[in-house]
């Protein structure tokens, strides 16, 4: 299968041409055979027919000459010379007919030997035999006629009349023989026609078969060419259609070394290149799309920021304007503040004196509180002594209690005589109990007093501490007020500097106003430019998306 | 101020004493059969001891422990040259012992084969209670039988409700001392 398509087509064409050429040559050969055959048949038949015609004419002429001689002899008025001439003519013609018969038989025998078909050979053979028979009859006729001629010469009428009848019969026989020979010739002609028809039929069939074979061969060659050329071409065409539809994923099965194989390999290479291109194109388009979107977003952001910037510049201009106004006010207020600060400095000096008095008072309070604390401590020591006394009293009351009980017991033991003593004992016990209750109350009160003293001691200590703290704070306040006074004086100087600075600031702000005007114009121009950039980036984005759509067509 | 409050308090004390003295005479005349009891406290419980069986009341003093003695016998004490057994009243009655030795009071009993002292938390005082008829129905004001008072202890001979006392403090349980001591003296 590695023969190239051109060679294949050429091979098929050559095969068909060769077949057609052979067919034509064969047909020509057959035609020439038919023509030669016909020529032979016509030439031979015509020769024999002409000879037979001559023979028939000569036989008839001989009959007429003999009849004329008989009539002349019978009429008796005819000269002798005329009779002799007639008989001589008859004899000459008879000689010629004899030769003719020999020619016919020889020719027929020769033709029989060289006849192209057995039928013709047979026909020629028969013709030769018939002609041989006719020659015999003719020789008998001549032999019979010679005596009559002798009679004629002798003017023997009876002999003439006597001979007349068998000669006529012989004459009829000869004519019939010649007629049979003619029929044999006709049979030969028919055989020749049959032969020609046979040759024609054979040629016809063979040509038709060869034609059919060449048609089959042509169909085979066409089918082979179709199989070898058209089918792979259709595969290639389908592949090309798929590629045209945008499917770059497939490859063509390109085997073999012929044109289709080379075409397939070339197409595969081309499709691979296309797929690579489409991939690169797609990636590039995606990048382009992303970049366009980023540009657009940046442009929008820039537009927004330019708007903001513009608004900010406007605000700044307004603010600067306000600053100009407020600068003037600052100057005015600073003058007022200077006056106020000077009066404040005076007031703070008065405050300083008051704070010094407060510190002294605090010190006095602290000393008194310390004295109070000492007194309270002394009282507390006294209450301790009271507690000891109460303990003693309690002990005494307890003993009294037991004593009263023992008394009651003794009284009970004494019986009736101890009844009044029991009353005294009971009274004693009651007193003891009351004394104990009283000591309990005193103890309670004393506890409260001690708690109060403790609280007082703590409160007094707290008071001392607070007084000390107050003193410290007064001192702090004094220092603070001194600092305030110093700072107020500084402030006066500072405000004087502020007034001077404000005047310079006013001049600077006027310059700033001019600069802001320039900035505003510049930002307006920038905004217009940014809008153009945004529109251009929108167009770019649309373009990139259209490109993406185009690139999406190609699958790979 | 302090002085004025003290004056008021003293006045109130005097008035209460006068009232108590006046009331006592009336009570004595009104109630004929009375029995005096020495009321002691052990923890939250109050016990009454028949005054006739009590010899002396003392403050607590050092106790010498006796080895091998019952749980109720705290030890022995020296009293006027004699050795006296000291019983914990609460322990003897099967109650929880609340007081620690060395504090509280000691009640010395009289009569019996040996002298016995009872350790109590505190001796409150002497209370005379109407001695009710054991056969008669419970009057509600006199001494109640143990069964009537819901008590089943052997050593308890009765219960004096609050109304039957001298008017100060709640009621007390009357202890049958001979029956109580029989356990330890036999």
Interface residues (C-beta under 8 A of the other chain):
Chain A: X398 X399 X401 X402 X405 X406 X408 X409 X412 X413 X426 X427 X429 X430 X433 X434 X438 X441
Chain B: X9 X13 X17 X20 X21 X36 X38 X51 X52 X54 X55 X56 X57 X58 X59 X105 X110 X123 X125 X126
